Amino acid sequence: MTAQDRPTLDPRTAYDVISAEKYADWDPLLDTFDRLREETPLVWVEDPEHRHPPFWLVSRYEDAMRISKDNATFLNNPQTVVFSLTEGIEFAKSVTGGSPHLVASLVTFDAPIHMKYRKLTQEWFMPKNLRTLEHDIRELADKTVDRLIKAGPQADFCKLVSQPYPLHVVMQILGVPEEDEPRMLLLTQQMFGGQDEELNQSGMKDLPPEAITQLVAGAVKDFEAYFAKLTAEKRANPTDDVASTIANARIDGEPLNDRDMMGYYIIVAAAGHDTTSASTAGAMLALAQDPEQWARVREDRSLLPGIVEEAIRWTSPVQHFMRTAAEDTEIAGQKIAKGDWVMINYVAANHDPAQFDEPRKFDAGRSPNRHLAFGAGAHQCLGLHLARLEMKILFEVLLDRIETVELAGEPKRAKSTFVGGLKTLPLRVGVA
């Protein structure tokens, strides 16, 4: 296939789909995806100045679902699974000895190693085991809502609730002491908030790409140093938690190597926090914008699961993943060559009107709601049951104790192309 055969995105629109700032401006971004989905649902994105490798952008739900499920044709290796500038990819290779992945984890492994690693902790995150944690999660939810009420009647929901609450939950499951949680929050924000000066905690605005990459690499190093110490503790005195499982795990009879072990800790700690945080804030934004819906769900809790599921779709916290074609193939009538890089854009897919009627509308009664916010296929999110449970319990507590809720200012989204969502949500709450 020649370059002339590829439908190529114009430079201005290409900037829109890879710019962190554009993901903070939600409706115009969705407008862009609507146009692309209609005109060129599969389009080649390249930079004349070669600042990033070229890739195919997938915007239709049908195509995104097919690629997500076809883990033999579309691989998580050998290229990075997150969109990165060429400079960042080369930096990662320089510090890892050749891998484009700063972190080696479940999201970077392909078969057969992926399933071997996934099975190490899979039971921890299944509904049967999570039911034993409901009491502890509810206690954390109560303490979180206590802080919100104490700070009220006007407060930032993100800072007081949606950011700390999922962190508390996942750290408890992982086995990280409560006094270390602020450090984990900071490192998570540095990893996933590197493009947003208010979240990356750098004290700098308008970070150049190389500084962003180095900031993320520094957070990874700090994570690794912390979990190396935790590993020693869990090997000497194992307890009933995920960290002990990882520290003492064996694959094919051998202990995990240091890089894979650290990656496992990091993916559980970081991915288990930011994504649920974004969905939780998204749910509260939708309810704050619709006081009648808040009142209805207070009276009828059967609506709550629908609100949780719709919030996850509507927010789409993981905004994309990249895949690499293992062989020549075809998507949407377009030939894809072996080795081509492909972006599954979940924001676009989860707002596809061919799959979701009025996709920009928050519809708690949406059914079916087969969104792609958790991915699909072998790499479907390991923590999806935990995320749903966390949100359900938190909103049960909120609905019990908060009578009214309304916006008290303009919410702001994070500048991020990868994991994104609200970073501020000012609310005015009335206590029940």
KELOPA-991095 format. One line per 8 residues: number of its first residue (from 1); for each residue x, y, z of C-alpha. Coordinates in Angstrom, 2 decimals, padded with zeros to 5 digits. Example, Ala and Ser with C-alpha at 12.3 -4.5 7.8 and 13.67 -1.06 7.14 Angstrom:
BEGIN
1> 012.30,-004.50,007.80 ~ 013.67,-001.06,007.14 $
//
This chain:
BEGIN
1> 000.00,000.00,000.00 ~ 001.36,003.41,-000.93 ~ 001.04,006.61,001.04 ~ -001.37,007.88,-001.63 ~ -003.81,005.08,-000.76 ~ -004.21,006.30,002.79 ~ -006.86,008.89,003.73 ~ -004.69,011.38,005.64 $
9> -005.82,013.77,008.34 ~ -005.12,017.43,007.76 ~ -002.48,018.89,010.14 ~ -004.93,021.14,012.00 ~ -007.32,018.30,012.86 ~ -004.38,016.01,013.59 ~ -003.28,018.48,016.25 ~ -006.79,018.42,017.74 $
17> -006.79,014.64,018.27 ~ -003.33,014.47,019.91 ~ -003.33,017.74,021.86 ~ -003.78,017.55,025.63 ~ -005.36,021.01,025.64 ~ -008.07,019.85,023.22 ~ -009.11,017.03,025.56 ~ -009.78,019.64,028.21 $
25> -012.30,021.32,025.87 ~ -014.81,018.48,025.61 ~ -017.61,019.51,023.26 ~ -015.37,020.83,020.45 ~ -013.37,017.59,020.71 ~ -016.57,015.56,020.32 ~ -017.49,017.74,017.32 ~ -014.17,016.77,015.72 $
33> -014.79,013.08,016.30 ~ -018.34,013.36,014.93 ~ -016.98,014.81,011.71 ~ -014.21,012.23,011.40 ~ -016.57,009.35,012.12 ~ -018.85,010.55,009.35 ~ -016.21,011.42,006.75 ~ -013.16,009.24,007.45 $
41> -013.79,006.75,010.29 ~ -010.29,005.33,009.78 ~ -007.71,007.98,008.97 ~ -003.91,008.14,008.80 ~ -002.34,010.69,011.15 ~ 001.21,011.80,010.43 ~ 003.35,014.78,011.35 ~ 005.32,016.45,008.54 $
49> 007.98,017.33,011.12 ~ 008.11,013.72,012.41 ~ 007.47,014.70,016.03 ~ 005.49,011.49,016.50 ~ 005.25,008.18,014.61 ~ 002.33,008.00,012.16 ~ -000.76,006.02,013.15 ~ -004.30,005.10,012.17 $
57> -007.05,006.84,014.17 ~ -010.13,004.69,014.84 ~ -013.28,006.65,015.71 ~ -016.19,004.22,015.11 ~ -017.47,001.99,017.90 ~ -017.77,-001.05,015.61 ~ -014.13,-000.83,014.52 ~ -012.86,-000.07,018.03 $
65> -014.69,-003.12,019.40 ~ -013.33,-005.39,016.69 ~ -009.73,-004.27,017.24 ~ -010.08,-004.51,021.03 ~ -011.24,-008.12,020.80 ~ -008.74,-009.25,018.17 ~ -005.67,-009.59,020.37 ~ -003.89,-011.82,017.85 $
73> -003.96,-009.31,014.99 ~ -003.57,-006.15,017.07 ~ -000.77,-006.34,019.62 ~ 000.13,-004.29,022.67 ~ 003.78,-004.77,021.76 ~ 006.23,-003.98,020.18 ~ 005.29,-000.28,020.04 ~ 004.10,001.76,023.00 $
81> 000.45,001.32,024.04 ~ 000.05,005.04,024.78 ~ 000.43,007.78,022.16 ~ 003.86,009.31,022.61 ~ 006.09,011.73,020.80 ~ 009.15,010.29,019.11 ~ 011.38,012.04,021.62 ~ 009.55,010.39,024.51 $
89> 009.74,006.96,022.90 ~ 013.48,007.28,022.39 ~ 013.91,008.48,025.98 ~ 011.99,005.42,027.25 ~ 014.21,003.13,025.20 ~ 017.31,004.79,026.61 ~ 016.31,004.23,030.24 ~ 014.82,000.73,029.81 $
97> 017.48,-000.80,027.60 ~ 015.40,-000.76,024.44 ~ 011.73,-001.04,025.46 ~ 009.38,001.79,024.41 ~ 007.44,001.19,027.65 ~ 008.60,003.05,030.75 ~ 006.52,000.56,032.73 ~ 006.22,-003.14,031.88 $
105> 002.75,-004.25,032.97 ~ -000.41,-006.10,032.05 ~ -001.26,-003.44,029.47 ~ 002.04,-003.93,027.62 ~ 002.08,-007.75,027.54 ~ 000.70,-009.96,024.78 ~ -000.20,-013.66,024.85 ~ 000.88,-015.99,026.27 $
113> 002.64,-014.02,029.03 ~ -000.25,-011.59,029.52 ~ -002.71,-014.17,030.83 ~ -000.10,-015.74,033.12 ~ 000.42,-012.38,034.80 ~ -003.27,-011.50,034.83 ~ -004.17,-014.72,036.63 ~ -001.87,-013.82,039.54 $
121> -004.36,-011.29,040.92 ~ -007.51,-011.91,038.89 ~ -009.37,-013.57,041.78 ~ -008.71,-010.53,043.96 ~ -010.84,-008.39,041.66 ~ -013.75,-010.76,041.06 ~ -017.17,-010.00,042.61 ~ -017.02,-012.94,045.04 $
129> -013.89,-011.61,046.72 ~ -014.92,-007.97,046.50 ~ -018.08,-008.73,048.48 ~ -015.86,-009.43,051.48 ~ -014.49,-005.89,051.20 ~ -017.82,-004.05,051.03 ~ -017.88,-003.18,054.73 ~ -014.40,-001.65,054.60 $
137> -015.16,000.25,051.39 ~ -018.35,001.65,052.93 ~ -016.38,002.86,055.96 ~ -014.00,004.68,053.60 ~ -016.97,006.17,051.75 ~ -018.48,007.42,055.02 ~ -015.21,009.08,056.05 ~ -014.92,010.68,052.62 $
145> -018.43,012.12,052.76 ~ -017.72,013.33,056.30 ~ -014.93,015.50,054.86 ~ -017.19,016.84,052.13 ~ -019.92,017.82,054.60 ~ -017.42,019.34,057.02 ~ -015.94,021.48,054.23 ~ -019.36,022.54,052.89 $
153> -021.74,023.84,051.94 ~ -019.40,024.75,049.05 ~ -016.43,022.55,048.17 ~ -014.41,021.00,045.34 ~ -015.75,017.47,044.88 ~ -012.63,016.35,043.02 ~ -010.22,017.39,045.74 ~ -012.28,016.11,048.66 $
161> -014.05,013.07,047.22 ~ -013.33,011.75,043.74 ~ -009.53,011.96,044.00 ~ -008.88,010.57,047.51 ~ -011.67,007.98,047.78 ~ -010.60,005.51,045.05 ~ -007.02,005.95,046.17 ~ -007.98,004.91,049.73 $
169> -009.76,001.83,048.37 ~ -007.03,000.58,046.04 ~ -004.26,001.26,048.58 ~ -006.15,-000.76,051.18 ~ -006.50,-003.66,048.74 ~ -002.87,-003.35,047.69 ~ -001.65,-003.23,051.29 ~ -000.09,000.25,051.31 $
177> -000.19,001.97,054.74 ~ -002.58,004.90,054.98 ~ 000.23,007.31,055.87 ~ 001.81,006.63,052.45 ~ -001.32,007.46,050.45 ~ -000.45,011.15,049.86 ~ 002.80,010.03,048.24 ~ 000.91,007.59,046.03 $
185> -001.53,010.34,044.99 ~ 001.32,012.65,044.05 ~ 003.06,009.98,042.01 ~ -000.18,009.02,040.25 ~ -000.81,012.65,039.31 ~ 002.71,012.98,038.01 ~ 002.31,009.85,035.87 ~ -001.09,010.65,034.40 $
193> -001.20,014.44,034.87 ~ 002.12,015.21,033.23 ~ 000.45,017.34,030.56 ~ -001.51,019.45,033.04 ~ 000.41,022.00,035.08 ~ -002.20,021.94,037.84 ~ -001.99,018.16,038.26 ~ 001.64,017.29,037.62 $
201> 002.76,019.14,040.75 ~ 005.83,020.42,038.91 ~ 005.39,024.10,039.62 ~ 005.93,024.76,035.90 ~ 003.48,025.81,033.24 ~ 003.62,024.84,029.57 ~ 006.08,022.00,030.04 ~ 007.97,021.05,026.86 $
209> 007.60,017.41,025.75 ~ 011.01,016.38,027.06 ~ 010.22,017.76,030.53 ~ 006.89,015.90,030.59 ~ 008.61,012.64,029.70 ~ 011.27,013.14,032.36 ~ 008.61,014.01,034.94 ~ 006.76,010.77,034.23 $
217> 010.03,008.81,034.28 ~ 010.85,010.35,037.65 ~ 007.45,009.30,039.02 ~ 008.07,005.75,037.76 ~ 011.43,005.67,039.56 ~ 009.84,006.89,042.78 ~ 007.12,004.25,042.48 ~ 009.77,001.57,041.93 $
225> 011.80,002.66,044.94 ~ 008.71,002.62,047.16 ~ 007.53,-000.79,045.98 ~ 011.01,-002.32,046.21 ~ 010.91,-001.60,049.94 ~ 007.33,-002.88,050.18 ~ 008.34,-006.08,048.38 ~ 011.01,-006.83,050.97 $
233> 008.47,-006.31,053.75 ~ 005.84,-008.51,052.12 ~ 008.33,-011.29,051.47 ~ 009.53,-011.23,055.07 ~ 006.01,-010.91,056.52 ~ 003.34,-011.70,053.90 ~ -000.21,-010.55,054.64 ~ -003.59,-011.01,053.00 $
241> -003.30,-008.32,050.33 ~ -002.44,-007.86,046.67 ~ 001.09,-006.59,047.39 ~ 001.94,-009.85,049.14 ~ 000.52,-011.80,046.19 ~ 002.71,-009.87,043.74 ~ 005.83,-009.94,045.93 ~ 005.69,-013.71,046.31 $
249> 004.30,-014.62,042.87 ~ 005.92,-017.06,040.47 ~ 005.53,-017.43,036.71 ~ 006.54,-020.81,035.28 ~ 008.19,-021.60,038.61 ~ 010.30,-018.44,038.70 ~ 009.84,-015.25,040.77 ~ 008.84,-012.13,038.83 $
257> 011.80,-010.10,037.66 ~ 012.16,-006.66,039.23 ~ 010.91,-004.68,036.20 ~ 007.76,-006.79,035.74 ~ 007.05,-006.80,039.48 ~ 007.33,-003.04,039.76 ~ 005.14,-002.63,036.71 ~ 002.49,-004.81,038.31 $
265> 002.43,-002.69,041.45 ~ 002.30,000.53,039.44 ~ -000.55,-000.54,037.18 ~ -002.67,-001.61,040.17 ~ -001.87,001.51,042.20 ~ -002.10,004.12,039.45 ~ -004.68,002.73,037.02 ~ -006.91,001.64,039.89 $
273> -007.11,005.20,041.12 ~ -007.26,007.82,038.35 ~ -009.83,006.09,036.17 ~ -012.40,005.60,038.94 ~ -011.72,009.11,040.15 ~ -012.67,010.49,036.74 ~ -015.84,008.40,036.44 ~ -016.96,009.36,039.95 $
281> -016.56,013.06,039.23 ~ -018.36,012.60,035.91 ~ -021.35,011.01,037.64 ~ -021.55,013.82,040.17 ~ -021.30,016.47,037.44 ~ -024.22,014.90,035.57 ~ -026.35,014.75,038.72 ~ -025.43,018.27,039.80 $
289> -026.54,019.52,036.38 ~ -029.88,017.72,036.79 ~ -031.31,018.26,040.31 ~ -034.49,016.37,039.38 ~ -032.44,013.26,038.56 ~ -030.63,013.58,041.90 ~ -034.00,013.70,043.67 ~ -035.29,010.70,041.69 $
297> -032.33,008.49,042.49 ~ -032.56,009.45,046.18 ~ -036.05,007.99,046.15 ~ -035.33,005.05,043.83 ~ -031.91,003.45,044.33 ~ -032.59,000.95,041.54 ~ -031.50,003.77,039.21 ~ -028.01,003.84,040.73 $
305> -026.36,001.03,038.68 ~ -027.47,002.78,035.50 ~ -025.99,006.07,036.69 ~ -022.68,004.37,037.48 ~ -022.49,002.63,034.09 ~ -023.50,005.71,032.15 ~ -020.96,007.84,034.00 ~ -018.20,005.45,032.95 $
313> -019.26,005.66,029.29 ~ -019.97,009.39,029.34 ~ -016.60,010.17,030.92 ~ -014.43,007.52,029.17 ~ -011.50,008.05,031.57 ~ -009.03,005.99,029.52 ~ -009.24,008.06,026.37 ~ -007.19,005.85,024.07 $
321> -004.89,002.89,023.73 ~ -002.51,002.12,020.88 ~ -002.14,-001.24,019.12 ~ 000.32,-002.54,016.50 ~ -000.84,-004.65,013.54 ~ 000.80,-008.09,013.66 ~ -000.06,-008.77,010.03 ~ -001.64,-007.15,006.99 $
329> -005.35,-006.76,007.62 ~ -008.34,-004.55,006.83 ~ -010.57,-002.31,008.95 ~ -013.55,-000.31,007.66 ~ -012.59,-001.20,004.09 ~ -009.10,000.22,004.57 ~ -005.95,-001.87,004.25 ~ -003.75,-001.87,007.37 $
337> -000.15,-002.95,006.90 ~ 001.82,-005.17,009.24 ~ 003.62,-002.95,011.75 ~ 001.15,-000.04,011.46 ~ 000.39,001.77,014.72 ~ -003.34,002.11,015.52 ~ -005.10,004.40,018.02 ~ -008.34,003.07,019.50 $
345> -009.98,006.30,020.61 ~ -012.47,005.37,023.32 ~ -013.85,008.90,023.61 ~ -014.88,008.76,019.96 ~ -016.14,005.16,020.13 ~ -018.22,005.77,023.25 ~ -019.88,008.76,021.58 ~ -020.74,006.99,018.34 $
353> -024.44,007.63,017.56 ~ -024.57,004.35,015.61 ~ -024.19,002.58,018.96 ~ -025.52,005.12,021.49 ~ -028.64,007.19,020.89 ~ -027.93,010.85,021.72 ~ -024.43,009.95,022.96 ~ -023.70,013.34,024.55 $
361> -026.76,013.02,026.75 ~ -026.25,011.48,030.19 ~ -028.96,008.81,030.22 ~ -029.08,006.74,033.41 ~ -031.66,004.46,031.78 ~ -029.51,003.71,028.75 ~ -029.93,000.03,027.86 ~ -028.06,-001.74,026.52 $
369> -024.95,000.20,027.44 ~ -022.13,-001.87,025.91 ~ -019.54,000.88,026.16 ~ -015.82,000.42,025.63 ~ -014.58,002.40,028.62 ~ -013.21,-000.81,030.17 ~ -011.89,-002.09,026.85 ~ -012.80,-005.55,025.54 $
377> -011.19,-008.89,024.86 ~ -008.22,-010.27,026.77 ~ -007.15,-006.82,027.93 ~ -010.50,-005.76,029.40 ~ -009.87,-003.80,032.60 ~ -008.95,-006.11,035.49 ~ -010.56,-003.74,038.01 ~ -013.92,-003.15,036.33 $
385> -015.93,-004.87,039.09 ~ -014.07,-002.91,041.76 ~ -014.70,000.39,039.98 ~ -018.43,-000.28,039.76 ~ -018.61,-001.36,043.40 ~ -016.64,001.66,044.65 ~ -018.88,004.08,042.79 ~ -022.10,002.34,043.85 $
393> -021.17,002.38,047.53 ~ -019.96,005.98,047.47 ~ -023.15,007.23,045.83 ~ -025.31,005.24,048.24 ~ -023.62,007.13,051.07 ~ -023.83,010.46,049.25 ~ -027.53,009.98,048.50 ~ -028.21,009.05,052.12 $
401> -026.50,012.12,053.51 ~ -026.77,014.82,050.84 ~ -030.24,016.18,050.07 ~ -029.41,018.66,047.32 ~ -026.43,019.28,045.06 ~ -025.73,021.98,042.49 ~ -022.79,023.47,040.65 ~ -021.03,026.30,042.46 $
409> -018.70,027.26,039.63 ~ -017.27,026.11,036.33 ~ -015.88,022.55,036.30 ~ -012.51,022.07,034.61 ~ -011.18,019.05,032.76 ~ -007.59,017.83,032.88 ~ -005.26,018.44,029.96 ~ -004.42,014.87,029.04 $
417> -004.56,012.69,025.95 ~ -004.43,009.41,027.91 ~ -006.29,009.27,031.23 ~ -008.61,012.25,031.58 ~ -011.61,013.66,033.38 ~ -012.55,016.51,035.67 ~ -009.81,018.04,037.79 ~ -012.11,020.49,039.59 $
425> -015.82,020.26,040.35 ~ -017.07,023.06,042.62 ~ -020.34,022.07,044.29 ~ -022.85,023.45,046.75 ~ -024.41,020.68,048.82 ~ -027.37,020.60,051.17 ~ -027.10,018.10,054.00 ~ -030.01,015.71,054.53 $
//
